[in-house]
């Protein structure tokens, strides 16, 4: 019976951690092309999920937990939109796109190669 409870605890914690990860990924996708809300402000910055190990002493198992969610501090990219009121003197608007830094966006910067069938 104890092995069954351990299995359920491990599975439930893993699913909870992955659900949190999917929530953050969804936020990143929804805001992937956002711009700042006012001149001089930064646009949405991608959030990065971490996991950590936690010991459940009652069941004597290691469980995965959603760790600290960090904000990406890499350099912002920009788009050329001279008519945008948020554009700088060169017509560039900072945007939150980080296509090459995230596997879920890899196809944006890296052209897909046709596969042979």
Steps between C-alpha positions, in 0.01 A plus 500: 500500500786740579653458152165594349482818711857588404416457132191720530692771688782503244258511206279769655795726581648453155169590336460805726851620407436447128164682523683800649759479223227492233332805657825699473556380142146610413567846641823519300323403178212742561741789556767396250456797268397763752651845507536742790187676621668842511812665354816400685337201671604141441263254329398172660804292585493126459485302823719194553386205710727308736436182694639375826510176693313467827514208742176369646623340824163345580505294179881499464495617136650783297238720334537759225363845576464813293789723603555870469366658182764737368471789257718484188759777512642454150514795261170603346448478128341775298276538195515778249167684532562871441128586523465342844471765776737289715776505235834660577672754272609217265145361475581194713250360751629266773316169501504193718567248223761243605452249222850357493519457879202273546448157343129566452585794274801350323335499158481882492876555457600158374339411166343158496671257265267286293507138602522230242228238504 
